[in-house]
């Protein structure tokens, strides 16, 4: 697998920054309200995305209504909440769908009402209906970068137990699929794999179970840092930090703490704050009938280890301490 070149990464950063600069506009009317539909609003991924959305929307003069479905298992609730935003005739809807296949009808309703639908953290809003715009990371590229990390951490091969993410969550499936593709035929083998709800306590329990069932396992994979931090804490509790490598995506505050403690070894950091800001800027252009430089923006990934943890810019990755939706 070839990693992204520094030149391409710089171009991607400039592209994302360029969208923000080109789409900057006069503040909206105070009456303009946008809706945000999320499968969950808590945790190290959703909190910074929502911070980016809320802060950027405030700068542009929008009121924000955030709908929380309460978890990936509550797809029907998220669809209902989305439909309610359509009924409210909000100016636009930003969404990260729990299951895109379930949103075709609801997104078509929004289109019929001429309400722009923007992916915020997701490149797609429904399986059969194209997004008006989207700001996200490539989940497959996250899988590729995680595979690169696995090869760096286990140069002589080894075994991995996988905390695969929420059942049915397309982002988790895409990451793991591309991760497996890059490891296929090599000397790194997956010996266990389990989906679970996106909950820190459940992730800790699942990772602890893996360590008991597979005492010789070399690495724990987490779909994001809810799962990764759970895995790191399980390694810490078993006094296996450094012995069992821990690999995952998203660098929240707890993930950073676990890396500094020597219990998280390689993180593919997304930039959720930048994703949220970019989604709002794209939404603002659509609401004001301005041309978009591009309909889809992939915000660059940042591989993180202890070697570069202190030097990377985290403002695009983490919300201010204490901020909550």
C-alpha positions as CSV (number, residue, x, y, z in Angstrom):
1,X,0.0,0.0,0.0
2,X,1.2,3.4,-0.8
3,X,0.8,6.2,1.8
4,X,-0.4,9.6,0.9
5,X,2.6,11.8,-0.2
6,X,3.4,15.0,1.7
7,X,2.6,17.0,-1.4
8,X,-0.8,15.4,-1.8
9,X,-1.5,16.0,1.9
10,X,-0.5,19.6,1.6
11,X,-2.8,20.0,-1.4
12,X,-5.7,18.4,0.5
13,X,-5.1,20.8,3.4
14,X,-5.0,23.7,1.0
15,X,-8.2,22.5,-0.7
16,X,-10.1,22.3,2.6
17,X,-8.8,25.7,3.6
18,X,-9.6,27.1,0.2
19,X,-13.2,26.0,0.6
20,X,-13.4,27.8,3.9
21,X,-11.9,30.9,2.4
22,X,-13.9,30.9,-0.8
23,X,-17.2,30.3,0.9
24,X,-16.8,33.0,3.6
25,X,-19.9,35.3,3.3
26,X,-22.0,37.8,5.1
27,X,-23.8,36.6,8.2
28,X,-27.2,35.0,7.6
29,X,-30.5,36.4,8.8
30,X,-31.0,35.7,12.5
31,X,-34.2,33.9,11.5
32,X,-32.3,31.3,9.4
33,X,-32.2,28.0,11.3
34,X,-30.3,24.9,10.2
35,X,-30.9,21.4,11.5
36,X,-28.3,18.8,12.4
37,X,-29.1,15.1,12.5
38,X,-26.7,12.8,14.3
39,X,-26.9,9.2,15.5
40,X,-25.2,10.4,18.7
41,X,-24.0,13.7,20.0
42,X,-21.7,12.5,22.8
43,X,-18.1,11.2,22.5
44,X,-14.7,12.1,21.1
45,X,-16.0,12.2,17.5
46,X,-19.3,13.9,17.6
47,X,-18.4,16.5,20.2
48,X,-15.7,18.2,18.0
49,X,-17.8,17.8,14.8
50,X,-20.7,19.6,16.6
51,X,-18.4,22.2,18.0
52,X,-17.1,23.0,14.5
53,X,-20.7,23.2,13.2
54,X,-22.0,25.3,16.1
55,X,-19.1,27.7,16.2
56,X,-19.1,28.3,12.4
57,X,-22.8,28.6,12.2
58,X,-22.8,31.2,15.0
59,X,-20.2,33.2,13.1
60,X,-22.4,33.2,10.0
61,X,-25.6,34.1,12.0
62,X,-27.5,30.8,11.9
63,X,-29.5,29.3,14.7
64,X,-28.7,25.5,15.1
65,X,-31.1,22.8,16.1
66,X,-29.3,19.5,17.0
67,X,-31.2,16.2,16.9
68,X,-29.7,13.3,18.8
69,X,-30.9,9.8,18.0
70,X,-29.1,8.4,21.1
71,X,-27.1,5.7,19.4
72,X,-26.5,3.7,16.2
73,X,-29.3,1.2,17.1
74,X,-31.9,4.0,16.9
75,X,-31.9,4.4,13.1
76,X,-35.7,4.8,12.9
77,X,-35.5,7.6,15.5
78,X,-32.9,9.4,13.5
79,X,-35.0,9.1,10.3
80,X,-38.0,10.5,12.2
81,X,-36.0,13.4,13.6
82,X,-34.7,14.2,10.1
83,X,-38.2,14.2,8.8
84,X,-39.3,16.5,11.6
85,X,-36.5,19.0,10.5
86,X,-38.0,18.9,7.0
87,X,-41.5,19.7,8.4
88,X,-39.9,22.6,10.3
89,X,-38.7,23.9,6.9
90,X,-35.2,24.6,8.2
91,X,-32.8,26.3,5.8
92,X,-30.6,23.2,5.5
93,X,-29.9,19.9,7.2
94,X,-26.5,18.6,8.1
95,X,-26.4,14.9,8.7
96,X,-24.2,11.9,9.6
97,X,-26.6,9.0,8.9
98,X,-26.4,5.9,11.0
99,X,-27.4,3.8,8.0
100,X,-27.6,5.6,4.7
101,X,-29.9,3.0,3.2
102,X,-32.6,4.0,5.7
103,X,-32.6,7.7,4.6
104,X,-33.6,7.6,1.0
105,X,-37.2,8.5,1.5
106,X,-36.5,11.3,4.1
107,X,-33.8,12.9,1.9
108,X,-36.1,12.8,-1.1
109,X,-38.6,14.7,1.1
110,X,-36.0,17.3,1.9
111,X,-35.1,17.6,-1.8
112,X,-38.8,18.1,-2.7
113,X,-38.9,21.0,-0.2
114,X,-35.7,22.4,-1.7
115,X,-33.9,22.0,1.6
116,X,-30.1,21.3,1.0
117,X,-28.8,18.2,2.7
118,X,-25.1,18.2,3.5
119,X,-23.0,15.3,4.8
120,X,-21.2,16.4,8.0
121,X,-18.6,13.7,8.7
122,X,-20.2,11.4,6.1
123,X,-19.5,11.5,2.3
124,X,-23.1,10.3,1.7
125,X,-26.4,11.2,3.2
126,X,-28.5,8.3,1.7
127,X,-27.6,5.2,-0.3
128,X,-29.6,6.2,-3.4
129,X,-29.8,10.0,-3.2
130,X,-26.8,12.2,-3.7
131,X,-25.8,14.8,-1.1
132,X,-25.9,18.4,-2.1
133,X,-22.5,18.7,-0.5
134,X,-20.4,16.8,2.0
135,X,-17.4,17.3,4.2
136,X,-15.8,14.2,5.6
137,X,-12.8,11.9,5.7
138,X,-12.5,8.9,3.4
139,X,-13.3,5.9,5.6
140,X,-11.6,3.6,3.3
141,X,-8.5,5.7,3.4
142,X,-8.7,5.5,7.2
143,X,-8.6,1.8,6.9
144,X,-5.6,2.0,4.6
145,X,-3.8,4.3,7.1
146,X,-4.6,1.9,9.9
147,X,-3.2,-1.0,7.9
148,X,0.0,1.1,7.4
149,X,0.1,1.6,11.2
150,X,-0.3,-2.1,11.8
151,X,2.6,-2.9,9.5
152,X,4.8,-0.3,11.2
153,X,3.9,-1.6,14.7
154,X,4.2,-5.3,13.7
155,X,7.0,-5.4,11.1
156,X,7.5,-9.2,11.7
157,X,3.8,-10.0,11.7
158,X,1.4,-11.0,14.4
159,X,-2.2,-11.3,15.5
160,X,-4.9,-8.7,15.9
161,X,-8.2,-8.7,17.8
162,X,-10.7,-6.2,16.3
163,X,-13.2,-4.0,18.0
164,X,-15.1,-3.4,14.8
165,X,-17.5,-0.6,15.7
166,X,-21.3,-0.4,15.7
167,X,-23.1,-3.2,13.9
168,X,-24.4,-1.8,10.5
169,X,-22.4,1.5,10.7
170,X,-21.1,2.0,7.1
171,X,-18.1,4.0,8.3
172,X,-16.9,1.3,10.5
173,X,-17.5,-1.4,7.8
174,X,-15.6,0.7,5.2
175,X,-12.6,1.2,7.5
176,X,-12.3,-2.5,8.4
177,X,-12.9,-3.6,4.8
178,X,-10.0,-1.5,3.5
179,X,-7.9,-2.4,6.5
180,X,-8.4,-6.1,5.7
181,X,-7.7,-5.6,2.0
182,X,-4.2,-4.1,2.8
183,X,-3.4,-6.9,5.2
184,X,-4.6,-9.8,2.9
185,X,-1.9,-12.3,2.1
186,X,0.5,-10.9,4.6
187,X,1.8,-12.1,8.0
188,X,-0.6,-10.1,10.2
189,X,-3.7,-12.1,11.0
190,X,-7.1,-11.2,12.6
191,X,-8.0,-13.8,15.2
192,X,-11.1,-12.1,16.7
193,X,-13.6,-9.6,15.5
194,X,-16.7,-8.2,17.3
195,X,-19.2,-5.3,16.7
196,X,-20.8,-3.5,19.7
197,X,-22.6,-0.4,20.6
198,X,-20.5,2.8,20.6
199,X,-20.0,3.0,24.4
200,X,-16.7,3.3,26.3
201,X,-17.6,0.8,29.0
202,X,-18.7,-1.8,26.5
203,X,-15.5,-1.2,24.5
204,X,-13.4,-1.7,27.7
205,X,-15.3,-4.9,28.5
206,X,-14.9,-6.3,25.0
207,X,-11.2,-5.5,24.8
208,X,-10.6,-7.0,28.3
209,X,-12.4,-10.2,27.1
210,X,-10.2,-10.3,24.0
211,X,-7.0,-10.1,26.2
212,X,-8.3,-13.0,28.4
213,X,-9.4,-15.2,25.5
214,X,-6.2,-14.5,23.4
215,X,-3.4,-13.9,25.9
216,X,-0.8,-13.9,23.1
217,X,-2.6,-11.4,20.9
218,X,-0.2,-8.7,19.6
219,X,-2.6,-5.8,18.7
220,X,-6.0,-4.4,19.4
221,X,-7.8,-2.5,16.6
222,X,-10.4,0.1,17.5
223,X,-12.8,1.4,14.8
224,X,-12.6,4.9,16.5
225,X,-11.3,6.2,19.8
226,X,-14.4,5.2,21.8
227,X,-13.2,1.6,21.0
228,X,-9.5,2.5,20.9
229,X,-9.5,4.1,24.3
230,X,-11.4,1.1,25.7
231,X,-8.7,-1.1,24.2
232,X,-6.0,1.0,25.6
233,X,-7.5,1.0,29.1
234,X,-7.9,-2.8,28.9
235,X,-4.2,-3.1,28.0
236,X,-3.4,-0.8,30.9
237,X,-5.5,-2.8,33.3
238,X,-3.8,-6.0,32.2
239,X,-0.4,-4.3,32.5
240,X,0.2,-4.9,28.8
241,X,0.8,-1.4,27.6
242,X,3.6,-1.5,25.0
243,X,3.4,-5.3,24.9
244,X,0.0,-5.3,23.2
245,X,-0.1,-2.6,20.6
246,X,-3.2,-0.4,20.3
247,X,-4.3,1.1,17.0
248,X,-7.4,3.2,16.2
249,X,-8.8,6.2,14.5
250,X,-9.7,9.7,16.0
251,X,-7.6,11.6,18.5
252,X,-9.8,12.9,21.3
253,X,-8.6,14.1,24.6
254,X,-8.8,10.6,26.2
255,X,-6.9,9.1,23.3
256,X,-4.2,11.6,23.7
257,X,-3.9,10.8,27.4
258,X,-3.7,7.1,26.7
259,X,-0.9,7.7,24.1
260,X,1.0,9.8,26.6
261,X,0.6,6.9,29.1
262,X,2.2,4.5,26.6
263,X,-1.0,2.5,26.1
264,X,-2.0,3.8,22.6
265,X,0.5,3.3,19.9
266,X,-0.8,4.6,16.5
267,X,-3.8,6.8,15.9
268,X,-5.2,7.9,12.5
269,X,-6.5,11.3,13.5
270,X,-9.4,12.8,11.6
271,X,-10.1,16.6,11.9
272,X,-13.7,16.7,13.0
273,X,-13.7,20.4,14.0
274,X,-12.5,21.2,10.4
275,X,-15.1,18.9,9.0
276,X,-17.9,20.6,10.9
277,X,-16.7,24.1,9.9
278,X,-16.4,23.1,6.2
279,X,-19.8,21.5,6.1
280,X,-21.4,24.7,7.4
281,X,-19.4,26.8,4.9
282,X,-20.7,24.6,2.1
283,X,-24.2,24.8,3.5
284,X,-24.0,28.6,3.6
285,X,-23.1,28.8,0.0
286,X,-26.0,26.5,-1.0
287,X,-28.5,28.5,1.0
288,X,-27.3,31.7,-0.7
289,X,-27.3,30.0,-4.1
290,X,-23.5,30.5,-4.5
291,X,-21.4,28.1,-6.6
292,X,-19.4,25.5,-4.7
293,X,-15.7,25.1,-5.6
294,X,-16.4,21.3,-5.1
295,X,-19.4,19.3,-3.8
296,X,-17.3,17.0,-1.7
297,X,-14.3,17.8,0.5
298,X,-12.1,15.2,2.1
299,X,-10.4,16.7,5.1
300,X,-6.9,15.2,5.4
301,X,-6.0,12.5,7.9
302,X,-3.0,12.8,10.3
303,X,-1.2,9.7,11.5
304,X,-0.1,10.2,15.1
305,X,2.4,8.5,17.3
306,X,4.3,9.7,20.3
307,X,7.0,10.9,17.9
308,X,4.8,13.7,16.5
309,X,2.1,14.0,19.2
310,X,3.6,17.3,20.6
311,X,4.1,18.9,17.2
312,X,0.8,18.4,15.4
313,X,-1.9,21.1,15.3
314,X,-4.9,19.8,17.2
315,X,-7.3,22.7,16.7
316,X,-9.0,20.9,13.8
317,X,-9.2,17.7,15.9
318,X,-10.5,18.6,19.4
319,X,-13.2,20.9,20.8
320,X,-12.2,23.3,23.5
321,X,-11.9,21.6,26.9
322,X,-15.3,21.4,28.6
323,X,-17.4,22.2,25.5
324,X,-20.5,20.2,25.1
325,X,-23.3,20.3,22.5
